[in-house]
Amino acid sequence: MSVHKGSSSYDHENGQLLRRHYSGKPLAEKPYYVTSPIFYVNAAPHVGHLYTLILTDVFKRYHALKGKKAILCTGTDEHGMKVGTVILLEKIPEAQAQLQIERAAQKAGQEVRAFCNENYQSFEVLAKRADIQYDHFIRTSDPDHRFAVQHFWLMLKERGYIYTSKHEGWYSVSDETFYPPSSVHLTLDPATGRKYMASQETGKEVEWTSENNYHFRLSSFRDRLLDFYAKNREFVQPSTRMQDVVQQVTAGLSDLSVSRPVERLSWGIPVPDDTSQTIYVWLDALINYLTKANYPFQIPGREDSAGWPADVHVIGKDIVRFHCIYWPAFLLALDLPLPRQILTHAHWTLRREKMAKSTGNVVNPFMALDRFGSDVMRYYLVRDGGIRDDSNYDNEFIIQRYKDIQGTCGNLVSRVVRGKYWNVRRAVEAGIIDTDPGAERHKAALEELPATVEYWMGQLQPGAAMKEILKMLDRTNQYIDTAAPWCRKDKYGKHKTVVHVSLPIPSPQPLPQPLSTTTLAGKPDSIIYLCAETIRICCILLQPVIPGRMKHALDLLGVDEGRRMVADAVVGGDRSYGVPLVEVGTGQEETVFPPLRSAF
């Protein structure tokens, strides 16, 4: 048995959850807390999971660079009928009806646990492969989560929000939810000709179910939810989905079934005072965000010390109803703080069609990471990933986007740090920026960049923030071409142009003449200093998206590891760099963005 500071532990000998123990000085402010949804273990990870994880990681890293304590929580959802069904279908291929699902629930126990113990690892490995700096990887089968869920349930019941009733409706095993008659329709499987009822929202098959279970008084929260939405208009992002949520709640809410008979669902958390019922999987799953924020053991007066309320829940658009309607209602019922914002991103398509394991139209994220590497995938998914609208995944797009950043950021770094006709350290020590109009405009744009990035990150649009940084780098390539620091006076006082471009990337146009040979010729240090400052600031701000490559770029520039925070990303904010911390090299392999191993 062991007790860890600031977390809960489990006494394996006595089978008891131990209360959390705390030590150390109180935090000065609430940590930044960002979460991904927890992922079902019934299927292998896909590129959508990778996209969600990367978005959460970008937010976490950015706020850490701002000097805040930042916490990222992710994990796996291991309860529900879906998991039991997977186990059964592996054992009995012909299983289709509810009878087989019931048998699967009866067979839960160790067999299903072994399945979960194996399958959750693929999501944990994916997070590590993608350089996700998670602080908590929760499993809903963990003892501390079970305790939190059962405590939450008892508090709901104590306040009168849970009652028993007969429930009839269309239930989807895949979606783990009931749908009203107005939300289902008869559809046809084109492959087999079989007709079946399906959800209009997700297309998943539903079946008519009648059972006695517990209900949550969701209908009583209509007005409170609408009032909350009105006061927090940016609660759901993007705004189009906020409008959808408001419309759904305005139309009215029905009470929510929050348990299933144990005969139908035994692989889950039992209702604490009624072992004949299992807690509804979505109520179980949503509480994971509280579990890792030390619920229900928060210190009085310091309830936010572990991060709650979450600053951002990052989710896919297919689970908006659960997170933006059900979850706020559950929290309001117990007078708990609501998350500050919920980012609902769009999906990835392949060949302009929805990705689906059943059709084989999927992208294996491990294969993509093997082929392109973590930084390339992070860059591509953030740059092209959709928040409001779906995006189409294509390897050709990845290659093209890589060439773009290779030709802007990569080429600029090489031109500056490998230049033969100037000394970066000398330029930084001098710290002089010309008063030439072109240099002044460039400096002004660079000074505004951190605030622009902060704005877009505050809008939960890291892709837009990154594009602003890339525009600055592209502008700097144009500036160095125009300013021409290689144009120097020879010993006779005449202008001599020496073209030196480090990377063998042919330019379609000849290098332009200097802006003003009178003011710029013979002053390469002032030009190089402004270019070096641009590289330094842009690479600091790009770290949350492309951590590995930006570390290399800052190493090449000689920026001390302790001077790479957002606070350092100001013009003139660091005069100590300029001596490379790593071997600069002369070939393409040593550059910030070396050639891809595979170009097709």
Secondary structure by P-SEA (a helix, b strand, c coil): cccccccccccccccccccccccccccccccbbbbcccccccccccaaaaaaaaaaaaaaaaaaaaccbbbbbbbbbcccaaaaaaaaaaaccccccaaaaaaaaaaccaaaaaaaaccaaaaaaaaaaaccccccccccccaaaaaaaaaaaaaaaaaccbbbbbbbcccccccccccccccbbbbbcccccbbbbbbccccbbbbbbbbbbbbcccccaaaaaaaaaaaccccccaaaaaaaaaaaaaacccccccccccccccccccccccccccccaaaaaaaaaaaaaccccccccccccccccccbbbbccccccccccaaaaaaaaaccccccbbbbbbbbbcccccccccccccccaaaaaaaccaaaaaaaaaacccccbbbbbbaaaaaaaaaaaaacaaaaaaaacccccccaaaaaaaccccccaaaaaaaaaaaaaaaaaaaaaaaccaaaaaaaaaaaaaaaaaaaaaaccccccccccbbbbbbbbccccccccccccccccccccccaaaaaaaaaaaaaaaaaaaccccaaaaaaaaaaaccccccccccccccccccccccccccccccccccccccccccc
